[in-house]
Amino acid sequence: MPLTDAVRVETAASADRPLLFRRGPATGNRVQPAADARFSRTERLRLELPVGPDATPGAGRVLDRAGQTLAPPVVVGARADEVTGQRWITADVTLAPLGAGDYVVEVTIEEAGTTRRVLTAIRVTR
């Protein structure tokens, strides 16, 4: 009879450090965790930021190295984990319009009457 142990580990989630995910041909078009911030132009980027119960999604945009807003839209939304109840602000970006280079994804979060900006650096490859 096989034995299984399970341990629940609570981590201190921070909205300043989003979780990165990728989706594209290499992942079978499924969302997969990203090990680093390098992405191919053939992929989609997803950011997930842990937030409190009163947070609402704001806007999102992609910035180039000079801080100029670029054309790819950032689709910002919210979701809640069914098991833990943790709320997340999500941001999805299609990387195909971008050339190879370094970019920043900016996401704003509205919470307790304040607006917080979260900046995430990424690198897009061929």
C-alpha positions as CSV (number, residue, x, y, z in Angstrom):
1,M,0.0,0.0,0.0
2,P,1.7,3.3,-1.1
3,L,2.0,6.1,1.4
4,T,1.7,9.8,0.5
5,D,2.6,12.8,2.6
6,A,1.4,16.3,1.9
7,V,2.6,19.5,3.5
8,R,0.9,22.9,3.0
9,V,3.5,25.7,2.9
10,E,2.3,29.3,3.4
11,T,4.4,31.8,1.5
12,A,4.5,35.5,1.8
13,A,3.0,36.6,-1.5
14,S,3.9,40.0,-2.7
15,A,2.1,42.0,-5.4
16,D,5.4,43.7,-6.1
17,R,6.8,40.4,-7.5
18,P,4.3,38.8,-9.9
19,L,4.3,35.2,-11.0
20,L,5.3,34.8,-14.6
21,F,3.6,32.4,-17.0
22,R,4.0,31.6,-20.7
23,R,1.6,30.2,-23.4
24,G,2.6,29.3,-26.9
25,P,3.5,26.5,-29.4
26,A,6.2,25.1,-27.1
27,T,3.7,24.7,-24.2
28,G,1.0,23.1,-26.3
29,N,-1.0,26.4,-26.0
30,R,-1.3,25.8,-22.2
31,V,-0.3,28.3,-19.6
32,Q,2.9,27.1,-17.9
33,P,5.1,28.8,-15.2
34,A,8.1,30.7,-16.6
35,A,11.5,30.0,-15.0
36,D,12.8,33.5,-16.1
37,A,11.7,36.7,-17.8
38,R,12.8,35.7,-21.3
39,F,10.0,35.1,-23.8
40,S,9.8,34.3,-27.5
41,R,7.7,36.5,-29.8
42,T,5.6,33.4,-30.5
43,E,4.4,33.3,-26.9
44,R,1.9,35.1,-24.7
45,L,3.0,36.4,-21.3
46,R,0.7,36.2,-18.3
47,L,1.5,38.0,-15.0
48,E,-0.3,37.1,-11.8
49,L,-0.1,39.4,-8.8
50,P,-1.5,38.3,-5.4
51,V,-3.8,40.9,-3.9
52,G,-6.1,41.5,-0.9
53,P,-9.9,41.2,-1.0
54,D,-10.5,44.9,-1.8
55,A,-8.1,45.2,-4.7
56,T,-9.4,45.9,-8.2
57,P,-7.6,45.7,-11.5
58,G,-6.5,49.0,-13.0
59,A,-4.8,49.5,-16.4
60,G,-1.8,47.8,-18.0
61,R,0.6,48.8,-20.7
62,V,3.9,47.8,-22.3
63,L,6.8,50.2,-22.2
64,D,10.0,50.3,-24.2
65,R,13.5,51.0,-22.9
66,A,12.8,54.8,-23.2
67,G,9.6,54.5,-21.2
68,Q,7.3,55.1,-24.2
69,T,4.0,53.2,-24.4
70,L,3.9,50.6,-27.1
71,A,0.9,49.2,-29.1
72,P,0.4,45.7,-27.7
73,P,-2.6,45.8,-25.4
74,V,-2.4,44.5,-21.9
75,V,-5.6,42.7,-20.8
76,V,-5.9,43.2,-17.1
77,G,-8.4,41.1,-15.0
78,A,-8.9,39.4,-11.7
79,R,-9.4,35.9,-10.5
80,A,-9.8,34.0,-7.2
81,D,-8.3,30.6,-6.4
82,E,-11.1,28.2,-5.6
83,V,-9.2,26.2,-3.0
84,T,-7.4,29.0,-1.0
85,G,-9.6,32.0,-1.8
86,Q,-6.5,34.0,-2.7
87,R,-7.3,36.8,-5.1
88,W,-5.0,37.6,-8.1
89,I,-4.8,40.5,-10.6
90,T,-3.9,39.0,-14.0
91,A,-2.3,40.7,-17.0
92,D,-2.0,39.0,-20.5
93,V,0.2,40.3,-23.3
94,T,0.6,39.0,-26.8
95,L,4.3,39.4,-27.6
96,A,4.1,39.0,-31.4
97,P,4.1,42.8,-32.2
98,L,7.3,43.4,-30.3
99,G,10.8,43.1,-31.7
100,A,13.6,41.4,-29.8
101,G,14.6,43.6,-26.9
102,D,13.9,44.6,-23.3
103,Y,10.5,45.9,-22.2
104,V,8.5,46.7,-19.0
105,V,5.0,45.6,-18.4
106,E,3.2,48.1,-16.1
107,V,0.1,47.1,-14.2
108,T,-1.9,49.3,-11.9
109,I,-3.8,48.0,-8.9
110,E,-6.5,50.0,-7.1
111,E,-6.7,49.2,-3.3
112,A,-7.9,51.1,-0.2
113,G,-8.2,54.4,-2.2
114,T,-4.7,54.3,-3.6
115,T,-3.2,53.3,-6.9
116,R,-0.1,51.1,-7.0
117,R,2.0,50.6,-10.1
118,V,3.8,47.2,-10.5
119,L,6.6,47.2,-13.1
120,T,7.9,43.9,-14.4
121,A,11.0,43.7,-16.7
122,I,10.9,41.2,-19.6
123,R,13.2,40.3,-22.5
124,V,11.7,39.3,-25.8
125,T,13.7,37.1,-28.1
126,R,13.2,36.1,-31.8
